[in-house]
């Protein structure tokens, strides 16, 4: 029996992939989700796993042979998330490769975006490339599949397009709707993903995958409206600012800006298969665009497979995640960055705050009343030169409901080119709205000035 891990199993593609893989009696599937799920198949095990936790993913990956990485982080993972989605993506991918090394994982299959490395990329596509580069640092073979818009009933990008057509009888489109794309049916994606698991010829390589039709986004809108029986009038107005079109798409569809803004920025880039990187099995990519649209738009309700009864994740109330990207000085690592931070911070906040350290316990105190604001403890066992981990134990600024997973970390990513500083699973004691307007903003200010300090004084860091 071969054990396969699916990270991102509760997503649109993940659910379809599980159905296909379960047809092979030689496969056992470990499906990861942020929320508890029910397993209704003897060869399918759902595991609750927070991919921001290295410990969670390491334990979930035990005895797995291969893994699918279908993860994106544009949906908020906490009640308050500070930071950019591409930095969240880096932490998730870095945790994954660290776990893969410890578990001697043999093969990773990554579903990426259609990245044109020669162009100046949007952050959405640049993030996909950074994740590719991160996964390549594992000791496993990495098969990368780059796709553009996926046509399927529950695909987030496709649903945005469908809502625009349903809600607007007339559409005045910006210039990016003239960009070429090569949409692909979800059924074709699944065929490619499954073949990648078995076929030695494609393992460890990178491919562009797209459907049989190359169209503009305006043409895609027109085709979709005709299939829906809603012959919409569509005009192009080239001078509409990109920022306005992002806001407009979010407003009309009701989707969050966290999801819409990065996606719209990526649509300004052509997403067409490079022939030199094309998938070597063209019969796997057999569905024409109109057929894919008809299937997605007119799919009749089917008897729901038990394993597809997936419960949606809702972040806990009052929990905080804050992630910042820092410039790592040449020759330095997370260890030296953490030491520099705890040495610099009391100088920056002088005379209000003092920091004392004893036996790996770090205490932040309000100096004139000697009140303990934060108490941290370094995890010696789980800290390394490229990752420093500190658990947040208590203090006046920490809620009594704070759990044992609250932590601050510094970690090197992208082969030591950057350091990520992150706070995870933190519950503040201040009333929520006061916290959001005060302590949360103070933290952002501190990290901003710490990064400036690193740029200005990098040669002085010891």
MOZITA-V806175 format. One record per backbone hydrogen bond with DSSP energy under -1.0 kcal/mol. CO is the residue of the C=O (numbers start at 1). NH is the residue of the N-H. E is the energy in kcal/mol with one decimal. If there is no record, write none. Layout:
CO/NH/E ; CO/NH/E
This chain:
2/28/-3.0 ; 3/65/-2.8 ; 3/66/-1.2 ; 4/30/-3.3 ; 5/68/-2.8 ; 6/32/-2.4 ; 7/70/-2.7 ; 8/11/-1.4 ; 11/15/-2.1 ; 12/16/-1.1 ; 13/17/-2.5 ; 14/18/-2.3 ; 15/19/-1.6 ; 16/20/-1.6 ; 17/21/-2.7 ; 18/22/-2.1 ; 20/23/-1.3 ; 21/24/-1.9 ; 24/27/-1.8 ; 26/2/-3.1 ; 28/4/-3.2 ; 29/45/-2.8 ; 30/6/-2.7 ; 31/47/-2.9 ; 33/49/-2.9 ; 41/44/-1.8 ; 43/29/-3.2 ; 45/31/-2.7 ; 47/33/-2.1 ; 50/53/-2.4 ; 53/57/-2.0 ; 54/58/-2.5 ; 55/59/-2.1 ; 56/60/-2.1 ; 57/61/-1.5 ; 61/64/-2.1 ; 65/106/-1.9 ; 65/107/-1.0 ; 66/5/-2.4 ; 67/109/-2.8 ; 68/7/-2.7 ; 69/111/-1.7 ; 80/321/-2.6 ; 82/323/-3.2 ; 84/87/-1.1 ; 84/88/-1.7 ; 85/89/-2.6 ; 86/90/-1.3 ; 87/91/-1.8 ; 88/92/-2.3 ; 89/93/-2.5 ; 90/94/-2.5 ; 91/95/-2.7 ; 92/96/-1.9 ; 93/97/-2.2 ; 94/98/-2.0 ; 95/99/-2.3 ; 96/100/-2.3 ; 97/101/-2.2 ; 98/102/-1.9 ; 99/103/-1.9 ; 100/105/-2.3 ; 101/104/-1.1 ; 106/141/-2.5 ; 107/67/-2.1 ; 108/143/-3.0 ; 109/69/-3.2 ; 110/145/-2.9 ; 112/147/-1.8 ; 113/115/-1.3 ; 116/119/-1.8 ; 122/126/-2.9 ; 123/127/-2.2 ; 124/128/-1.3 ; 125/129/-2.0 ; 126/130/-2.4 ; 127/131/-2.4 ; 128/132/-2.0 ; 129/133/-2.5 ; 130/134/-2.2 ; 131/135/-2.9 ; 132/136/-2.0 ; 134/137/-1.7 ; 135/138/-1.8 ; 141/108/-3.1 ; 143/110/-3.0 ; 144/207/-2.8 ; 145/112/-2.9 ; 146/209/-3.2 ; 147/114/-1.1 ; 149/184/-2.5 ; 151/186/-2.3 ; 152/155/-1.3 ; 155/159/-2.6 ; 156/160/-1.6 ; 157/161/-1.8 ; 158/162/-2.4 ; 159/163/-2.3 ; 160/164/-1.9 ; 161/165/-1.7 ; 162/166/-2.3 ; 163/167/-1.9 ; 164/168/-1.2 ; 169/233/-1.6 ; 171/235/-3.2 ; 173/237/-3.5 ; 174/177/-1.6 ; 175/178/-2.1 ; 176/179/-1.6 ; 177/218/-2.7 ; 179/217/-1.1 ; 180/271/-2.3 ; 181/215/-2.3 ; 183/211/-1.1 ; 184/151/-3.0 ; 185/189/-1.9 ; 186/190/-2.3 ; 187/191/-1.8 ; 188/192/-2.2 ; 189/193/-2.7 ; 190/194/-2.5 ; 191/195/-2.3 ; 192/196/-2.1 ; 194/197/-1.1 ; 195/199/-2.8 ; 199/202/-1.2 ; 202/205/-1.5 ; 205/144/-2.3 ; 207/146/-3.5 ; 208/279/-1.0 ; 215/181/-3.2 ; 216/220/-2.0 ; 217/221/-2.2 ; 218/222/-2.3 ; 219/223/-2.8 ; 220/224/-2.3 ; 221/225/-2.3 ; 222/226/-2.1 ; 223/227/-2.2 ; 224/228/-1.8 ; 225/230/-3.0 ; 226/229/-1.1 ; 230/232/-2.0 ; 233/171/-2.8 ; 235/173/-4.4 ; 237/240/-1.5 ; 241/245/-2.1 ; 242/246/-2.3 ; 243/247/-2.0 ; 244/248/-2.5 ; 245/249/-2.4 ; 246/250/-2.1 ; 247/251/-2.5 ; 248/252/-2.5 ; 249/253/-2.2 ; 250/254/-1.6 ; 256/260/-2.6 ; 257/261/-2.0 ; 259/263/-1.2 ; 260/264/-2.7 ; 261/265/-2.0 ; 262/266/-1.8 ; 263/267/-1.1 ; 265/268/-1.1 ; 266/269/-1.6 ; 271/182/-1.3 ; 274/277/-2.5 ; 277/208/-2.6 ; 281/284/-2.1 ; 282/285/-1.4 ; 288/292/-2.3 ; 289/293/-2.6 ; 290/294/-2.4 ; 291/295/-2.3 ; 292/296/-2.3 ; 293/297/-2.7 ; 294/298/-2.3 ; 305/308/-1.9 ; 306/309/-1.7 ; 308/310/-2.3 ; 316/319/-1.1 ; 319/80/-1.7 ; 320/426/-1.8 ; 321/82/-2.8 ; 322/423/-2.7 ; 324/421/-2.7 ; 326/419/-2.0 ; 329/332/-2.1 ; 333/337/-2.3 ; 334/338/-2.5 ; 335/339/-2.1 ; 336/340/-2.4 ; 337/341/-2.4 ; 338/342/-2.3 ; 339/343/-1.3 ; 340/344/-2.8 ; 341/345/-2.7 ; 344/348/-2.2 ; 345/349/-2.5 ; 349/352/-1.7 ; 349/353/-1.0 ; 352/367/-2.6 ; 354/365/-2.7 ; 356/363/-2.7 ; 358/361/-1.8 ; 360/378/-2.9 ; 361/358/-2.3 ; 362/376/-3.2 ; 363/356/-2.0 ; 364/373/-2.9 ; 364/374/-1.4 ; 365/354/-2.2 ; 366/369/-1.1 ; 366/370/-1.7 ; 366/371/-1.2 ; 371/366/-2.6 ; 372/396/-2.4 ; 373/397/-2.2 ; 374/364/-2.8 ; 375/393/-2.7 ; 375/394/-1.2 ; 376/362/-3.2 ; 377/391/-2.8 ; 378/380/-1.2 ; 384/387/-1.1 ; 385/335/-2.0 ; 386/412/-2.6 ; 387/384/-3.6 ; 388/410/-2.1 ; 389/379/-2.8 ; 390/408/-3.3 ; 391/377/-2.3 ; 394/375/-2.6 ; 395/398/-1.7 ; 397/429/-1.4 ; 399/402/-1.6 ; 403/406/-1.5 ; 406/392/-2.2 ; 407/424/-2.5 ; 408/390/-3.0 ; 409/422/-2.5 ; 410/388/-3.0 ; 411/420/-3.2 ; 413/417/-1.0 ; 413/418/-1.6 ; 414/417/-1.1 ; 418/413/-2.4 ; 419/326/-3.3 ; 420/411/-2.2 ; 421/324/-2.9 ; 422/409/-2.5 ; 423/322/-2.2 ; 424/407/-1.9 ; 426/320/-2.0 ; 427/399/-2.8 ; 431/435/-3.0 ; 432/436/-2.7 ; 433/437/-1.6 ; 434/438/-1.4 ; 435/440/-2.6 ; 438/442/-2.6 ; 439/443/-2.2 ; 440/444/-1.6 ; 441/445/-2.2 ; 442/446/-2.7 ; 443/447/-2.4 ; 444/448/-2.1 ; 445/449/-2.3 ; 446/450/-2.2 ; 447/451/-2.1 ; 448/452/-1.8 ; 449/453/-2.3 ; 450/454/-2.2 ; 451/455/-2.0 ; 452/456/-2.3 ; 453/457/-2.7 ; 457/460/-1.7
